Amino acid sequence: MLDVKNILESFDSLGLDQIPEDAFNVRRDTKYLANISVLGKLLETLKAEWKILEVDGLRQHLYLSWYYDDPQLTSFYNHLKERNNRQKFRLRKYQNEHAFFEIKTKNNKGITEKDRLRLSKEKLHNVPIDFVKENSPRDVDQLVENIEVQYKRITLYHKTNNEKITIDTNIRFQEDGLSKSYNNVLILELKQEAFDKNIKTKNLLRDIGLRLNSCSKYCLGILNLREDVRHNRFKARLRILEKIEKEAV
């Protein structure tokens, strides 16, 4: 297995001040799964044409997310049923202590739009009522915090195209004392401008061996930690994940 740390250091880098605040808030997402053993090869393949995000001297960053849903798990079921104009709600905290409440909306054309609000430490786990009402038809009073997701993220930006890649590893789900970890799974998201038809990066990822999979970390957390919501037709998603986790590293 290639030395990932050294490969990360070999990338050209950029900082947060070089990225527009609203970059990729409206986009088309394509998600992939792979065993972590491909990470070194993947990074070696990308480093000539992509820059890596560096913050406070770090090129891989810890992310914490807490998801919010109603007691009926509307966001969860709408995603699994691929409903149009579905929404997910989360609090995201970065390693630099910055935190945002985010609403992600996916429309009937497969376009994802993200609205977010910067949060102070004092209001970190309070649902911002006015912000939700402005950006969602959902009943804000029904939104409660449930799944916590933790992972390490590498963020890449293409040097010439408007494309972004995030690579998440060391994924851990937690709720009410229960937890589930995937230490050998890699989740990659390719984020492109909403109507970008460029398929070069998609072909490259396919050739490396990454598998297309419309996985949602929130849904994976619910499926892993909530016995009462499991259903036979959704278990296939977990079987794929477990198979990847057990592949030789």
Long-range contacts (C-beta under 8 A, 24 or more apart in sequence): 1-37, 1-40, 1-249, 2-39, 2-40, 2-41, 2-43, 2-44, 3-40, 4-39, 4-40, 4-43, 7-40, 7-43, 7-44, 7-47, 8-43, 8-52, 8-59, 8-60, 8-154, 9-59, 10-47, 11-43, 11-47, 11-50, 11-51, 11-52, 11-59, 11-156, 12-51, 12-52, 12-159, 13-51, 13-52, 13-53, 13-54, 13-59, 14-51, 14-52, 14-53, 14-54, 14-157, 15-53, 15-54, 15-55, 16-53, 16-55, 19-53, 19-157, 23-164, 24-114, 24-164, 24-191, 24-193, 25-113, 25-114, 25-115, 25-116, 26-111, 26-112, 26-113, 26-114, 26-193, 26-194, 27-111, 27-112, 27-164, 27-191, 27-192, 27-193, 27-194, 28-110, 28-111, 28-112, 28-191, 28-192, 28-193, 28-194, 28-195, 28-196, 29-112, 29-189, 29-190, 29-191, 30-189, 30-190, 30-192, 30-202, 30-212, 31-187, 31-188, 31-189, 31-190, 31-212, 31-213, 31-214, 31-215, 32-187, 32-188, 32-189, 32-190, 32-205, 32-210, 32-211, 32-212, 32-213, 33-185, 33-186, 33-187, 33-188, 33-210, 33-211, 33-213, 33-215, 33-240, 33-241, 33-244, 34-185, 34-186, 34-188, 34-208, 34-209, 34-210, 34-211, 34-244, 35-184, 35-185, 35-186, 35-244, 35-245, 35-247, 35-249, 36-169, 36-183, 36-184, 36-185, 36-186, 36-249, 37-184, 37-247, 37-248, 37-249, 38-186, 38-208, 38-209, 38-210, 39-167, 39-169, 39-186, 41-208, 42-167, 42-186, 42-188, 42-205, 42-208, 42-210, 43-154, 45-204, 45-208, 46-156, 46-165, 46-204, 49-158, 49-159, 49-160, 50-156, 50-157, 50-158, 50-159, 50-165, 51-156, 51-157, 51-158, 51-159, 52-154, 52-155, 52-156, 53-155, 53-156, 53-157, 55-94, 55-95, 55-96, 56-95, 56-96, 58-95, 59-154, 60-152, 60-153, 60-154, 61-94, 61-95, 61-152, 61-153, 61-155, 62-95, 62-150, 62-151, 62-152, 62-153, 63-92, 63-93, 63-94, 63-95, 63-149, 63-150, 63-151, 63-152, 63-153, 63-168, 64-92, 64-93, 64-148, 64-149, 64-150, 65-90, 65-91, 65-92, 65-93, 65-148, 65-149, 65-150, 65-217, 66-90, 66-91, 66-125, 66-145, 66-146, 66-147, 66-148, 66-149, 67-145, 67-146, 67-147, 67-148, 67-149, 67-218, 67-221, 68-127, 68-143, 68-144, 68-145, 68-146, 69-143, 69-144, 69-146, 69-218, 70-138, 70-139, 70-142, 70-143, 70-144, 71-142, 71-144, 73-222, 73-229, 74-138, 75-218, 76-218, 76-219, 76-222, 76-229, 79-216, 79-218, 79-219, 80-219, 80-234, 82-214, 84-108, 87-136, 87-138, 88-216, 88-218, 89-127, 89-132, 89-136, 89-138, 89-143, 90-218, 91-119, 91-124, 91-125, 91-145, 92-116, 93-124, 97-121, 99-124, 101-127, 101-128, 101-131, 103-131, 103-132, 103-135, 103-136, 105-135, 105-136, 111-194, 146-175, 146-222, 147-173, 147-174, 147-175, 147-218, 147-221, 147-222, 147-225, 148-173, 148-174, 148-175, 148-221, 149-173, 149-174, 149-217, 149-218, 149-221, 150-174, 151-187, 151-217, 158-201, 161-196, 161-198, 161-201, 162-192, 162-193, 162-196, 163-190, 163-191, 163-192, 163-196, 163-198, 163-201, 164-190, 164-191, 164-192, 165-189, 165-190, 165-191, 165-201, 166-191, 168-217, 171-217, 173-217, 173-220, 173-221, 173-224, 173-225, 174-225, 175-221, 175-225, 175-226, 176-225, 178-225, 179-225, 180-221, 180-224, 180-225, 182-241, 182-245, 183-245, 184-244, 184-245, 184-246, 184-247, 184-249, 185-241, 185-244, 185-245, 187-215, 187-217, 211-240, 211-244, 213-237, 213-240, 215-241
